[in-house]
Amino acid sequence: SQQGEEDPQALSIQEGENATMNCSYKTSINNLQWYRQNSGRGLVHLILIRSNEREKHSGRLRVTLDTSKKSSSLLITASRAADTASYFCATDLSGGGADGLTFGKGTHLIIQP
Amino acid sequence: DGGITQSPKYLFRKEGQNVTLSCEQNLNHDAMYWYRQDPGQGLRLIYYSQIVNDFQKGDIAEGYSVSREKKESFPLTVTSAQKNPTAFYLCASTFTYTGELFFGEGSRLTVL
């Protein structure tokens, strides 16, 4: 099955800086989602962007989607120590997630105080 | 409070034993999912169910079994046929028309 690939695999920045993570995927999608996972915990949904959308904002999060390049980016502005986590992109092929989402391997983000 | 409850949080198993992981949700979601996560890896889909008494195999169903007798419950059995069962197991649910998954806190299975 197709899978999103996040880049970079790991990212370490200073508190207050912006963090950018990228996701590439292989086939046409219905929507793309970003999730956060704190160590040893379940995933938490951050944002969903549909295939006909190009940009979406939610608080300090900004997601872009370029379907021609089959890629998405997640920008976290003014990072905080609490943003330290792994971030995953997930693609939805069927719409509504009925057949499950396909996840990438994630970007591990460390915010240095 | 609405949510998804997985139990147990930690489970140790001897080789050759079957174990069952519990997943219960009170969100009235139609669809439920089981994912497996290995260290440094993404999530891989084991089984999913869109309605009661029906379920489909995901990408890595071999060595696992599930049931969906109630809308709220979707237990996963890791059988002795699963060659490498040590992993972190995550249950999720959603309304089929929204796509956003809600996850439980996970169950970590270790085979001794």
Interface residues (C-beta under 8 A of the other chain):
Chain A: S1 Q3 N30 N31 Q33 Y35 G40 R41 G42 L43 V44 H45 L48 F88 A90 D92 G95 G96 G97 A98 D99 G100 L101 T102 F103 G104 K105 G106
Chain B: I4 Q6 A31 Y33 Y35 G40 Q41 G42 L43 R44 L45 Y48 Q50 Q56 G58 D59 F88 L90 A92 T94 F95 T96 Y97 T98 G99 E100 L101 F102 F103 G104 E105 G106 R108
